[in-house]
Amino acid sequence: MHCSLLVAGKCVRPILSLTAYELVGGRERQAMPSVVAVEIVQTMSLIHNDIPCMDDDDLHHGKPSNHHVFDEPITIVAGNALLTLAFDHLAKPASYLADNPIPPTYIVHTVVELSHSIRPEGLVAGQMVDKESMVLAIPFGLNQLEIIHLHKTVFLLEASVVIGAIVGGGSNDQIELLR
């Protein structure tokens, strides 16, 4: 878990989340727990995507994939643990600044938003289409590629923006415009 979280990345999701947070008027640094939670989910999805029963990638960001360093079962457990850690981090009030707590309803909305991006109609669906295309040796058509990108990439990007706006105290109208 630790090794995967420390891999340098583009930080697109955190940047989007913090930008949305600031756009709706978020002033304190209350956004960090939610930003971190989204990035943890992204890391989990990359770990699981690389394992042999999925894409079987040997390298990730130029380094050996986790299943080559630790083995496949440990890698699966690490990904599962990261998913749990993300929701724990997102939902734990102690993660946020004590002098300016986030309303519990905001926290609930962020949990719902993040879970919706992962659910069977979200990231999981994209992974299924990706895997199904590989298993059935179906050439990727534009339709499959769009489904994979929408579900494996876009939904989590959208959640990053929306979660930032929720934590920043954005109105329903602001949140939907940013969505």
C-alpha positions in Angstrom: 0.0 0.0 0.0 2.7 2.4 1.0 4.9 1.8 -2.1 1.9 2.4 -4.4 0.8 5.6 -2.7 4.2 7.1 -2.9 4.6 6.6 -6.7 4.8 10.1 -8.3 1.9 10.8 -10.5 0.3 13.6 -12.4 -2.0 14.5 -9.4 -4.8 15.3 -11.8 -7.6 14.3 -9.4 -6.2 16.2 -6.4 -5.7 19.3 -8.6 -9.3 19.1 -9.9 -10.7 18.6 -6.4 -8.8 21.5 -4.8 -9.7 23.7 -7.7 -13.4 22.9 -7.4 -13.1 23.4 -3.6 -11.6 26.9 -4.1 -14.1 27.8 -6.9 -17.1 27.4 -4.6 -15.4 29.5 -1.8 -13.7 26.9 0.3 -11.2 28.9 2.5 -9.7 26.5 5.1 -7.7 23.5 4.1 -10.7 21.2 4.8 -10.4 19.5 1.4 -7.3 17.4 2.1 -9.0 14.3 3.5 -11.4 14.0 0.6 -8.6 14.8 -1.9 -6.5 12.0 -0.4 -9.4 9.6 -0.4 -10.0 10.0 -4.1 -6.3 9.5 -4.8 -6.3 6.4 -2.7 -9.1 4.9 -4.7 -7.2 5.8 -7.9 -4.2 4.0 -6.5 -6.3 0.9 -5.7 -7.7 0.8 -9.2 -4.2 0.9 -10.7 -3.0 -1.8 -8.4 -5.9 -4.1 -9.2 -5.7 -3.3 -13.0 -2.1 -4.5 -13.1 -2.5 -7.9 -11.6 -2.2 -11.0 -13.8 -5.9 -11.9 -13.8 -6.6 -8.4 -15.2 -4.1 -6.7 -17.5 -1.0 -8.5 -16.2 1.2 -5.4 -16.6 4.8 -6.0 -15.7 5.6 -2.3 -15.1 3.7 0.7 -13.6 5.3 4.1 -14.0 8.5 2.4 -15.1 8.8 0.3 -12.0 7.8 -3.4 -11.4 4.1 -3.8 -10.7 3.2 -4.8 -7.2 2.4 -8.4 -8.1 6.0 -8.8 -9.3 7.4 -7.2 -6.1 5.1 -8.8 -3.5 3.0 -11.5 -5.3 -0.6 -11.5 -6.6 -2.5 -12.3 -3.4 -0.7 -9.6 -1.4 -1.3 -7.2 -4.2 -5.1 -7.9 -4.1 -5.2 -7.6 -0.4 -3.3 -4.3 -0.6 -5.8 -2.9 -3.1 -8.7 -4.0 -1.0 -7.2 -2.4 2.1 -6.7 0.8 0.2 -10.3 0.9 -0.8 -11.3 0.6 2.9 -8.7 3.1 3.9 -10.1 5.6 1.4 -13.6 5.5 2.8 -12.3 5.5 6.4 -10.3 8.6 5.6 -13.2 10.3 3.9 -15.7 9.6 6.6 -13.7 10.1 9.7 -14.5 13.5 11.2 -11.2 13.6 13.0 -9.5 13.8 9.5 -10.9 17.3 9.1 -9.8 20.5 10.9 -11.3 20.6 14.4 -11.6 24.4 14.5 -13.9 24.4 11.4 -15.6 21.0 11.1 -17.3 20.0 7.9 -21.0 19.3 8.4 -21.8 15.6 8.6 -24.2 15.9 5.7 -21.3 17.0 3.5 -19.3 14.0 4.6 -22.2 11.7 3.8 -22.5 13.3 0.3 -18.8 12.8 -0.4 -19.0 9.1 0.6 -22.0 8.6 -1.7 -20.3 10.5 -4.6 -17.1 8.4 -4.3 -18.9 5.1 -4.0 -21.0 6.0 -7.0 -17.9 6.5 -9.1 -16.7 3.0 -8.2 -19.9 1.0 -8.1 -20.9 -1.7 -10.7 -22.1 1.1 -13.0 -18.9 3.1 -12.5 -15.2 2.0 -12.4 -16.2 -1.6 -12.0 -18.1 -1.6 -15.2 -15.2 -0.2 -17.1 -12.9 -2.9 -15.7 -15.4 -5.5 -16.7 -15.6 -4.3 -20.3 -11.8 -4.0 -20.4 -11.4 -7.6 -19.1 -14.3 -9.0 -21.2 -12.7 -7.6 -24.4 -9.4 -9.2 -23.5 -10.9 -12.6 -22.5 -13.1 -12.9 -25.5 -10.2 -11.6 -27.7 -12.6 -8.9 -29.1 -10.8 -6.1 -30.8 -11.4 -2.8 -29.0 -13.8 -0.8 -31.0 -14.5 2.9 -30.4 -17.6 2.0 -28.4 -15.7 -0.3 -26.0 -12.9 2.2 -25.7 -15.4 5.0 -24.8 -17.1 2.8 -22.2 -13.7 1.9 -20.6 -12.5 5.5 -20.5 -15.9 6.8 -19.2 -16.1 4.3 -16.5 -12.5 3.8 -15.5 -11.3 7.4 -15.9 -14.1 10.0 -16.2 -16.3 8.9 -13.3 -13.5 9.2 -10.8 -12.4 12.6 -12.3 -16.0 13.8 -12.0 -16.1 12.6 -8.4 -12.9 14.5 -7.7 -14.5 17.7 -8.8 -17.9 17.2 -7.2 -16.3 16.1 -3.9 -14.2 19.2 -3.8 -17.2 21.4 -4.4 -19.2 19.5 -1.7 -16.5 19.9 0.9 -16.0 23.5 -0.1 -19.6 24.2 0.7 -20.9 24.7 -2.8 -24.6 25.1 -3.5 -26.4 22.3 -5.3 -26.4 24.5 -8.4 -22.7 25.1 -8.2 -22.0 21.4 -7.7 -24.2 20.4 -10.7 -22.5 23.0 -12.9 -19.1 21.6 -11.9 -20.3 18.0 -12.5 
